[in-house]
Amino acid sequence: MLVLVAVLVAAFLLTPVLIVVPMSFSTALSLQFPPPGYGLTYYRQYFTDPHWLLPTLNSFLIATGTTLLTLAVVIPASFALVRRRFRAKTLVNLVLMAPMIVPLVVSALAYYSSLGRVRLTGTHLGVILAHTALCVPLALLAITAALKGFDPNLERAAMSAGAGPLRTFWWVTLPVLRPGILVGALFAFLHSFDETVVAVFIAGRDASTLPKKMFESIRLEADPVISVVSTLLFSLVVLGTLVALLTRRHAS
């Protein structure tokens, strides 16, 4: 019975995604299922149209920049929250987690107002800063969880053997925390890459991201190229999952 329920839930979740795949090979002039014919017209259009390629590149650049900046903020903050005692600790933790609580529309309006004053709206840096604020809570949860399970005696043993603080962090602390840091980095990258609401408010034309382009396209003309983008992103997720499973199986 439980297996049947699991199969039904999986089918409910995957069916809309799987419908997009044949639509990406359609010859119809708009989104249509089932397709009247099959071809690679819209794949060629996506890979040759700068109006789609530039937002794709922007999304990867912004997501990468957001991930690096998020880790630069979250890793020291995690050590401070887990290993230090200070009066405003609860308040700091609340401030860092606030972007997860505040509605995205409210955050987007706030970022538009504050970044506009320093002329960062419509720029890659502005979007990276806004996305970093949104990604900090996700990465913080992953890294603090890993740090709470870390045994400080490992660091004490390394330092008693003559290793300095930096060497201890690089050779002892970082390898143990690497899985948590990688998970936090993955959450930050995916959240930034997939974010739409804030990008609509502040990205502008030059820093337009792929989700923003998809939103504008479906709102204005229902361009079938959207199904191509969706299929490619879905394929990347499946490929990444398979690589992770094969790597884990090979390691075991």
N, C-alpha and C positions, 0 to 999 in steps of 0.2 A: 504493500500500500504506500509506504513512504517513498519507494522508488518511483512509483507511478506519479505521485505528487511532485517529486523532484523533476521528472521528465516534463510534466505539464507546465511547471513554472519556467523551466529552461526554454521550452517551446514558445511560451508567452513572451519571454524576454528577447529571444533571438529572431523570431519570425519577422518583426519589422526591419531588423538589420539585414537579414538575408534577402528581403524583398528589394532592398536598395541595390544589391549586386547585379542582378539582371537588368535593372533599370539603367545602370551605368553603361551598358552595351547597347542601349536602345537607339533606334533611328528616329524616334518620335521627336517632334519639335518642342515638346514640353514633357514634364514628368508624367509618365503613363505606365500603368501596370495592368495586364501583361504587355510587354513591348510588342509593337507591330512587326519589328524586325531587329536584327542585331548587326552591330558594326563597331568600329573603333573611332567613330567621328568625334565624339566628345572627349575621348582620351587624347586625341591629337590636338583638339582645341585647348585642353587644359595645359598640356606641355609646351604649347607654342604661344599662349596668350600671356603677355606680361601683366595683365590685370589680375590674373590668378597666381602667377609665379611669384610676383613681388610680395603680395600678402603672405604667401607660404614662407618665403625667405624671412620676412619680418617676424613671423610667428616663431620660427626656430631661433632667430637672433634674440628676440625679446625673452623667450622662455629660457634660453641659456644664460643670458645676463641676469634674469630674475633668480635663477637657481643659484648662481654664484654669490649674488648679493644676499640672498636669503640665508645661505650657509654661513656667510661672513658675520651675519647678525645673530643667527640662532645658536651657533656652537658656543660662543662666549656666554650668551644669555643662559643657555642650558646649564653650563658649569656654575654660573652664579646662582641660579635658582635651586640647583640640587645640592651644591656643596657649601654655600655661604648662607649665613644668617644675617639679615638686616631688617630694619623696621618696616620698610616699604615693600617687602617681598611680595606680599599678597596683592598689593596695588599694582606692582610691576607685572606680575603674572596676569592680572586682570586686563591690563592695558595691552599686553602682547596677544591675548586671546580675543580681544574685543572685535577685530575684523571678522571673526567667525560668527559673531552674534549679530552685528549690525547688518540690516538688509543691504544687498548689493546696490540697489538704486540710490539709497542714502549715501553709501560710500562713494559711488560714482559722482554724485553731485558735489560732495565735499572735495574729492580729488580734482574735479573740473574747476572748482572755485580757487582752491589753494595753488594748484599747479599753474593755473592761468595767470596768477599774480606774478609768478617768476618766469612766465613765458615758456613753460615746458609742455603745454598741451600741443598735441600734434607732433611730438618728438618721441624717438625711441626711448630716451632717458626718462621722460615723463611716464610712459607706459610701464617701464621697468620698475620705477619707484612705486607706482600704484600697485602693480602686481606683487611686488615684494611685500608690501603691507598686507595683502590678502593671503600670501603664502606662508608668512611667518607662523601663524598658529598651527598649520598642518605639519610643518617641519619641526616645530617645537615639541609637539606631542610625541613624534617618533623618536627624536633624539633624546629628550628627557627620559623617556621610557627605557631606552637603551642605557643611559647613564645611571639610572637608579639601580639597574641590575649589575652594574660594574663593581668588581671587588677592588677597593682601594689598596688592599694589601699587595696587589701586583705592582702598583706604582712604588709603594714603600720598599719592596724588595729590589726593584730596579735602582732606586736612588741610593739604597744602602750598599749596592754593588758599585757605586761610583758614577752612575749616569746622572746627568744634569736634568733640569726640568724639561727643556726642549727635547732632549734626546729621549727622555722617558715618555713624553707625549707622543713622539713620532714612532717609536719602536714598540711601545707597550699599550698606551691608551688608545691611540688611533686604530690599530688593527682590531682591537676588541670592539670598538664602537663603530667600525666601518659598516656593518650591516644596517645599523640604525641610521647612520648618516646617509647611506645610499637610499634607504627608504624615504627619508626626509627630502633628499634631493629629487627623487622620482616624483613624489607628491607635488613639490614645488614646480617642477618642469611641466607636469601634466596639467596642473591647475592653471598655470599661466598660459599654456598653449591653448587650453580649452575655454578660457574666460572670454565672455562676449559683452556683458553689460558695461563694464568700465571702459573697455576698448571702444564701444560705440560713443561714449561720452568724450573721451580724451584723445583717441588715437589719431583722428584727423585723416587726411589723405596720405601723407608721406609715411606714417607709421601704422597704416591699416594692417590689421592681422587677418589671418585666414577665417576664424569664426566671424569676425565683423563683415568680411566680404561675403561669406555665405549668408549671413542674416540679411544684408542689403540685397543680395541677389534673389533670395526667396521672397522677399517682401515686394520687390519691384517687378520681377519678370519670371520667377520660377525657372531659372536657367538649369537645364538638365546636367550641366557640368557639376552641379552640387552633388549629384549621385556619384560621380567619378571621385570627387574629393572624399566623400564618405566611405566609398569602397576602399580607397587607398589607405585611409586612416585605420579602417577596420582590419585591413590586411597587415598593417604594421603592428597592431595590437596582437593579432593572432601569431604573427611571426615572433614577436618578442616573448610571448607566452611559451611557445614551443621551444625557443632557444633556452629559456630559463629552466623548463622541465628537463630538457636533454642535458643541460649542464649539471643540474642537480643529480640526475640519474648517473651521469658519468662520474661525478665526484663521490657518490655513494658506492 
